Amino acid sequence: MEQRVVVTGMGVITSLGTDLDTFWNSLLAGKSGVSLIEAFDTTDYPTKIAAEVKGFNPEEFGIDKKESRKMDRFVQFALAASLKAIDDSGLRIGENVDSERIGVSVGSGIGGLGTWEDQHTILMEKGPRRVSPFFIPMMIANMASGQISIATGAKGPNTTAVTACATGTHSIGDSYKMIQRGDADVMICGGAEATIRPIAMAGFSNMRAMSTRNEEPEKASRPFDTDRDGFVMGEGSGVLILESLEHALKRGAKIYAEVIGYGMSGDAHHMTEPDPDGAARCMKRAIQDAGIAPDAIEYINAHGTSTPVGDKSETTAIKTTFGDHAYKLAVSSTKSMTGHMLGAAGGVEAVILGLSLKNGVLPPTINLDNQDPECDLDYVPNVPRKADISVALSNSFGFGGHNATIIMRKYGA
């Protein structure tokens, strides 16, 4: 018999806050986390803005100072968000949960880019003997899951998805399936990213993928708006505690929402350009997996990156999936506030999905001043909306044509 799966804990590290209340209140206030980059000199860069996590100190999250020096920034984010989520869930590994029945799946789209960049500079300037012996284990993308396991004692399934901007959602969906089929009772899952670095900003800038609205950073991420000119880089982590309903009830856990569906697809189309048919297949598979009718979906947290092509493609995919019901749905892109957190986006947006279901409020798409005529759905413009929704969906689409969708239901609905 398949296990039902619920969300019992959440943790975020974002430009809008590093605790759930601050983060959620910032979203509902329509606050932008985007500002001029402080991490490095952007004089020669076309894009000078990002959604940075400013003043982050891993020690403040209970991470040992000596150990944190052996972690790339993305790993520090992942571990900090995981410890927050575990604390929020009330889990005590080894006491109210068997350590061999709790697993980890926290992925990263790019991994330790900062460590790679720093160590390459050392190699070029000082030679191979000066490269850190910790370079490889700091940099590899699976080390978020590895370090979370080491720090918490979680000995169950341990894995890492690397599917660009779909990573966080794949990590959560894969974890949902592991619990559903009985491979684990609890999974720590989500995504982390730390790519506000010179080489990443140069690469994305030269693709002409990022906004250059440097004079108005807080207005730069504007999904579905006529004047959008590219995405805004974000960083941080979003982690959920997924748990079998039976296990959660047995220990008296609070429940945010129930995960009921997961879909995946590949575009088989282009390295970077999305195919709306692939996204539609992904949503349809998630709906089929959930065993619900398409018109049961009431809200979509969109991938909505603020790119000219991407937003139109997702809008087309939603219409293909839902037909006339697409116009009755509420859709919002919280990337308008958090920036695009790449591999962490799906984790953070799953947290938002759970909070929206729990609290009966939909966060807005800010900066939606002149809606693109080709993006003609209800995008919850500029202000939050009270809505006692029962079923909601989150999309994540990544370079390479990787698509992931999860569906959650209000617990008890």
Secondary structure per residue as TSV (DSSP state, phi and psi in degrees):
chain	resnum	aa	ss	phi	psi
A	1	M	-	360.0	130.2
A	2	E	-	-69.7	138.9
A	3	Q	-	-79.3	141.2
A	4	R	-	-79.4	148.6
A	5	V	E	-126.2	130.9
A	6	V	E	-126.3	161.6
A	7	V	E	-97.9	121.4
A	8	T	E	-118.6	-5.9
A	9	G	E	-157.3	152.1
A	10	M	E	-145.8	147.3
A	11	G	E	-147.1	141.0
A	12	V	E	-134.8	146.4
A	13	I	E	-125.9	110.1
A	14	T	B	-143.3	169.7
A	15	S	T	-68.9	-15.1
A	16	L	T	-97.9	0.7
A	17	G	B	144.7	157.8
A	18	T	S	-118.7	14.2
A	19	D	S	-133.9	154.7
A	20	L	H	-59.8	-43.5
A	21	D	H	-64.0	-47.9
A	22	T	H	-61.5	-44.7
A	23	F	H	-60.0	-51.5
A	24	W	H	-63.2	-43.9
A	25	N	H	-65.0	-34.5
A	26	S	H	-65.4	-41.7
A	27	L	H	-60.8	-46.4
A	28	L	H	-70.2	-23.5
A	29	A	T	-83.4	-3.3
A	30	G	T	67.4	33.4
A	31	K	-	-83.0	138.0
A	32	S	-	-94.1	138.7
A	33	G	-	-95.7	9.9
A	34	V	-	-91.6	135.7
A	35	S	E	-154.3	177.9
A	36	L	E	-63.7	139.8
A	37	I	-	-66.5	132.3
A	38	E	-	-107.8	-13.3
A	39	A	S	-69.1	-27.9
A	40	F	S	-159.1	169.2
A	41	D	-	-75.6	119.0
A	42	T	-	-102.1	16.3
A	43	T	T	-49.2	-44.4
A	44	D	T	-93.4	10.2
A	45	Y	-	-103.8	136.1
A	46	P	S	-62.7	-35.4
A	47	T	-	-105.7	126.5
A	48	K	-	-120.4	14.1
A	49	I	E	-127.2	155.3
A	50	A	E	-168.5	169.8
A	51	A	B	-100.0	83.6
A	52	E	-	-83.0	147.5
A	53	V	-	-88.9	102.8
A	54	K	T	-90.7	142.2
A	55	G	T	70.9	23.6
A	56	F	-	-71.4	126.7
A	57	N	-	-128.1	108.5
A	58	P	G	-58.0	-29.1
A	59	E	G	-62.5	-30.7
A	60	E	G	-67.3	-13.5
A	61	F	G	-106.8	12.7
A	62	G	T	86.3	16.4
A	63	I	-	-93.6	127.4
A	64	D	-	-58.7	133.7
A	65	K	H	-59.0	-45.1
A	66	K	H	-63.6	-43.3
A	67	E	H	-67.7	-36.8
A	68	S	H	-63.0	-26.9
A	69	R	T	-69.5	-16.0
A	70	K	T	-96.4	10.6
A	71	M	S	-119.8	135.3
A	72	D	-	-63.9	160.6
A	73	R	H	-57.2	-37.9
A	74	F	H	-64.3	-34.4
A	75	V	H	-70.1	-41.4
A	76	Q	H	-58.5	-44.9
A	77	F	H	-58.9	-47.3
A	78	A	H	-61.6	-45.1
A	79	L	H	-68.3	-40.7
A	80	A	H	-61.7	-46.1
A	81	A	H	-64.8	-36.9
A	82	S	H	-66.7	-43.5
A	83	L	H	-63.8	-37.4
A	84	K	H	-64.5	-43.1
A	85	A	H	-65.9	-41.8
A	86	I	H	-63.0	-43.6
A	87	D	H	-61.3	-42.5
A	88	D	H	-62.7	-33.6
A	89	S	H	-79.6	-19.6
A	90	G	T	77.9	11.8
A	91	L	-	-71.4	139.7
A	92	R	-	-129.1	96.9
A	93	I	B	-62.6	128.2
A	94	G	T	96.1	-15.0
A	95	E	T	-111.9	-72.6
A	96	N	T	-96.3	8.7
A	97	V	B	-149.5	134.6
A	98	D	-	-69.2	125.5
A	99	S	G	-59.9	-27.6
A	100	E	G	-81.3	-5.8
A	101	R	G	-110.3	11.1
A	102	I	E	-120.1	127.8
A	103	G	E	-118.1	176.9
A	104	V	E	-136.0	134.1
A	105	S	E	-145.6	85.6
A	106	V	E	-120.9	111.8
A	107	G	E	-102.9	174.6
A	108	S	-	-144.9	137.8
A	109	G	S	-69.1	-37.0
A	110	I	S	-120.8	-31.0
A	111	G	-	85.9	-148.4
A	112	G	-	-82.1	61.8
A	113	L	H	-62.9	-38.3
A	114	G	H	-63.4	-42.3
A	115	T	H	-63.9	-43.7
A	116	W	H	-57.8	-48.7
A	117	E	H	-62.2	-46.7
A	118	D	H	-62.8	-44.9
A	119	Q	H	-71.8	-31.2
A	120	H	H	-66.1	-39.2
A	121	T	H	-61.3	-43.7
A	122	I	H	-61.8	-43.0
A	123	L	H	-58.3	-46.7
A	124	M	H	-69.8	-35.5
A	125	E	H	-91.4	-31.7
A	126	K	H	-123.5	-9.1
A	127	G	-	97.5	166.9
A	128	P	G	-64.6	-27.7
A	129	R	G	-69.7	-15.8
A	130	R	G	-95.1	-5.6
A	131	V	S	-67.7	136.5
A	132	S	-	-64.7	138.2
A	133	P	T	-66.2	-14.6
A	134	F	T	-91.5	0.2
A	135	F	H	-51.8	-55.3
A	136	I	H	-65.5	-52.7
A	137	P	H	-68.0	-16.1
A	138	M	H	-79.2	-33.2
A	139	M	H	-91.2	-33.4
A	140	I	S	-65.1	142.9
A	141	A	T	-65.9	-25.6
A	142	N	T	-77.3	-4.7
A	143	M	H	-73.7	-17.5
A	144	A	H	-62.2	-52.6
A	145	S	H	-61.0	-40.7
A	146	G	H	-62.6	-47.5
A	147	Q	H	-69.9	-32.4
A	148	I	H	-64.7	-43.4
A	149	S	H	-60.8	-46.2
A	150	I	H	-62.4	-43.9
A	151	A	H	-71.8	-30.2
A	152	T	H	-104.6	-18.2
A	153	G	T	83.6	14.4
A	154	A	-	-72.6	116.5
A	155	K	-	-110.6	8.0
A	156	G	S	-83.3	-156.6
A	157	P	-	-52.3	134.9
A	158	N	E	-136.6	116.8
A	159	T	E	-150.9	170.7
A	160	T	-	-144.0	126.6
A	161	A	-	-93.2	140.5
A	162	V	-	-131.9	89.4
A	163	T	-	-132.1	47.8
A	164	A	G	52.4	-128.3
A	165	C	G	-79.2	-2.0
A	166	A	G	-94.2	-1.7
A	167	T	H	-54.8	-52.5
A	168	G	H	-59.4	-42.2
A	169	T	H	-71.4	-38.7
A	170	H	H	-60.6	-41.3
A	171	S	H	-61.1	-41.2
A	172	I	H	-72.2	-44.2
A	173	G	H	-63.6	-42.8
A	174	D	H	-62.5	-39.3
A	175	S	H	-66.0	-40.9
A	176	Y	H	-55.3	-45.0
A	177	K	H	-68.2	-36.7
A	178	M	H	-61.6	-43.3
A	179	I	H	-70.3	-41.3
A	180	Q	H	-57.9	-38.8
A	181	R	T	-92.7	1.9
A	182	G	T	92.4	13.0
A	183	D	S	-75.6	-21.2
A	184	A	-	-153.9	159.1
A	185	D	S	-93.1	-30.5
A	186	V	E	-139.9	141.6
A	187	M	E	-131.6	134.0
A	188	I	E	-93.2	117.5
A	189	C	E	-146.9	152.8
A	190	G	E	155.3	-146.9
A	191	G	E	-148.2	161.8
A	192	A	E	-147.5	148.2
A	193	E	E	-154.7	144.1
A	194	A	-	-146.7	78.1
A	195	T	-	-119.4	18.5
A	196	I	-	-81.4	74.9
A	197	R	S	-132.3	155.2
A	198	P	H	-52.1	-46.5
A	199	I	H	-69.8	-35.9
A	200	A	H	-69.9	-43.3
A	201	M	H	-64.3	-36.8
A	202	A	H	-66.4	-45.0
A	203	G	H	-62.5	-49.4
A	204	F	H	-67.8	-35.6
A	205	S	H	-63.0	-43.0
A	206	N	H	-71.9	-16.1
A	207	M	T	-79.9	-10.7
A	208	R	T	60.0	37.7
A	209	A	-	-95.1	-17.3
A	210	M	B	-106.9	152.2
A	211	S	-	-64.8	144.3
A	212	T	-	-115.2	24.8
A	213	R	-	-79.8	64.0
A	214	N	T	-70.0	-26.2
A	215	E	T	-77.8	-16.1
A	216	E	-	-135.9	69.9
A	217	P	G	-54.1	-43.2
A	218	E	G	-68.4	-12.9
A	219	K	G	-108.1	7.3
A	220	A	S	-76.2	-37.6
A	221	S	-	-88.7	110.6
A	222	R	-	-140.0	69.7
A	223	P	T	-55.6	140.5
A	224	F	T	68.4	6.4
A	225	D	B	-93.7	145.0
A	226	T	T	-56.2	-34.1
A	227	D	T	-92.9	13.5
A	228	R	-	-66.3	144.0
A	229	D	-	-136.2	22.1
A	230	G	-	133.3	169.8
A	231	F	B	-83.5	165.7
A	232	V	-	-115.8	127.0
A	233	M	B	-64.8	137.0
A	234	G	B	-126.1	171.8
A	235	E	-	-145.1	166.3
A	236	G	E	133.2	-153.6
A	237	S	E	-156.4	148.4
A	238	G	E	-133.9	124.3
A	239	V	E	-131.1	136.8
A	240	L	E	-116.4	150.1
A	241	I	E	-100.7	113.2
A	242	L	E	-99.4	144.8
A	243	E	E	-149.8	145.2
A	244	S	E	-63.1	142.8
A	245	L	H	-58.0	-41.5
A	246	E	H	-58.6	-45.1
A	247	H	H	-67.2	-40.8
A	248	A	H	-64.6	-43.6
A	249	L	H	-66.6	-37.1
A	250	K	H	-62.2	-34.0
A	251	R	T	-101.6	6.2
A	252	G	T	69.8	35.5
A	253	A	-	-74.0	150.2
A	254	K	-	-75.5	149.8
A	255	I	-	-125.9	124.2
A	256	Y	-	-80.9	-45.4
A	257	A	E	-168.4	170.1
A	258	E	E	-112.4	133.8
A	259	V	E	-86.0	126.4
A	260	I	E	-124.4	-10.3
A	261	G	E	-156.4	150.6
A	262	Y	E	-148.9	131.9
A	263	G	E	-133.7	148.1
A	264	M	E	-136.0	151.1
A	265	S	E	-159.2	165.5
A	266	G	E	-121.1	140.2
A	267	D	-	-72.3	-35.1
A	268	A	-	50.1	49.7
A	269	H	S	-133.0	-60.6
A	270	H	-	-159.6	152.9
A	271	M	S	-58.4	-44.0
A	272	T	S	-125.5	-24.1
A	273	E	S	-83.4	127.3
A	274	P	-	-75.3	156.0
A	275	D	-	-117.5	116.1
A	276	P	H	-58.7	-27.4
A	277	D	H	-65.0	-37.8
A	278	G	H	-65.7	-42.5
A	279	A	H	-65.1	-39.2
A	280	A	H	-64.8	-42.9
A	281	R	H	-59.1	-39.5
A	282	C	H	-63.7	-47.5
A	283	M	H	-63.3	-41.3
A	284	K	H	-62.4	-38.8
A	285	R	H	-67.7	-37.4
A	286	A	H	-65.9	-40.9
A	287	I	H	-64.6	-42.1
A	288	Q	H	-64.0	-42.1
A	289	D	H	-62.7	-36.1
A	290	A	H	-74.7	-17.1
A	291	G	T	69.2	35.4
A	292	I	-	-123.4	166.4
A	293	A	-	-83.3	148.6
A	294	P	G	-53.3	-36.0
A	295	D	G	-76.3	2.6
A	296	A	G	-76.5	-22.7
A	297	I	-	-72.5	129.3
A	298	E	-	-112.6	-21.9
A	299	Y	E	-146.2	141.3
A	300	I	E	-123.2	124.1
A	301	N	E	-86.6	107.0
A	302	A	-	-76.7	157.1
A	303	H	-	-62.7	-46.1
A	304	G	-	33.3	71.2
A	305	T	-	-87.5	-11.4
A	306	S	S	83.3	21.0
A	307	T	-	-94.7	146.2
A	308	P	H	-56.0	-44.9
A	309	V	H	-78.4	-44.1
A	310	G	H	-61.5	-43.9
A	311	D	H	-66.6	-38.7
A	312	K	H	-67.0	-40.2
A	313	S	H	-62.6	-44.0
A	314	E	H	-67.4	-38.4
A	315	T	H	-60.1	-44.5
A	316	T	H	-61.4	-42.1
A	317	A	H	-63.4	-40.0
A	318	I	H	-64.0	-42.4
A	319	K	H	-65.5	-39.8
A	320	T	H	-62.5	-39.6
A	321	T	H	-73.1	-42.5
A	322	F	H	-108.4	-10.0
A	323	G	G	59.4	-135.0
A	324	D	G	-62.9	-27.6
A	325	H	G	-64.8	-20.4
A	326	A	G	-56.1	-32.5
A	327	Y	G	-82.5	-6.9
A	328	K	T	-100.7	-8.9
A	329	L	S	-81.0	150.3
A	330	A	E	-95.2	134.9
A	331	V	E	-131.6	131.9
A	332	S	E	-140.5	153.0
A	333	S	-	-114.0	109.4
A	334	T	T	-78.9	-6.6
A	335	K	H	-63.3	-18.6
A	336	S	H	-60.7	-21.3
A	337	M	H	-111.5	-40.3
A	338	T	H	-87.5	-11.1
A	339	G	-	71.1	178.6
A	340	H	B	-94.7	110.5
A	341	M	-	-90.2	16.3
A	342	L	G	52.3	-118.3
A	343	G	G	-64.8	-19.1
A	344	A	G	-87.5	-14.6
A	345	A	H	-57.0	-47.1
A	346	G	H	-63.3	-34.8
A	347	G	H	-66.6	-48.5
A	348	V	H	-64.4	-40.0
A	349	E	H	-73.8	-25.5
A	350	A	H	-69.4	-37.1
A	351	V	H	-59.4	-46.0
A	352	I	H	-61.6	-40.5
A	353	L	H	-60.6	-47.0
A	354	G	H	-61.3	-42.1
A	355	L	H	-68.5	-35.4
A	356	S	H	-63.9	-42.9
A	357	L	H	-67.8	-41.6
A	358	K	H	-67.7	-41.4
A	359	N	H	-97.7	-10.6
A	360	G	T	67.7	34.9
A	361	V	E	-137.0	137.5
A	362	L	E	-103.4	125.5
A	363	P	-	-70.5	153.1
A	364	P	-	-86.1	169.6
A	365	T	B	-98.9	107.2
A	366	I	T	-82.5	167.5
A	367	N	T	64.8	18.9
A	368	L	-	-91.2	80.4
A	369	D	S	-95.4	-36.8
A	370	N	S	-132.2	92.6
A	371	Q	B	-65.4	132.2
A	372	D	-	-60.8	125.5
A	373	P	T	-57.1	-27.1
A	374	E	T	-82.1	-9.6
A	375	C	-	-113.7	86.7
A	376	D	-	-112.8	31.1
A	377	L	S	-100.3	-179.5
A	378	D	B	-88.5	101.3
A	379	Y	-	-99.1	21.1
A	380	V	-	47.2	64.8
A	381	P	B	-69.3	124.6
A	382	N	S	69.5	-28.0
A	383	V	S	-131.5	147.2
A	384	P	-	-66.4	164.3
A	385	R	E	-135.4	127.3
A	386	K	E	-70.0	130.0
A	387	A	-	-159.8	116.0
A	388	D	-	-82.8	73.2
A	389	I	-	-82.1	153.7
A	390	S	S	-109.3	-32.8
A	391	V	E	-135.8	132.2
A	392	A	E	-141.4	158.6
A	393	L	E	-131.8	146.4
A	394	S	E	-128.1	133.3
A	395	N	E	-108.9	143.7
A	396	S	E	-142.5	130.4
A	397	F	E	-129.0	135.6
A	398	G	E	-124.5	157.1
A	399	F	T	-50.3	144.5
A	400	G	T	94.8	-5.7
A	401	G	T	82.1	27.2
A	402	H	E	-86.8	125.8
A	403	N	E	-123.6	140.1
A	404	A	E	-143.9	138.7
A	405	T	E	-138.3	134.0
A	406	I	E	-121.9	151.2
A	407	I	E	-123.2	133.6
A	408	M	E	-121.1	153.7
A	409	R	E	-124.2	144.2
A	410	K	-	-59.8	128.7
A	411	Y	T	-66.5	129.7
A	412	G	T	89.7	-4.4
A	413	A	-	-76.3	360.0
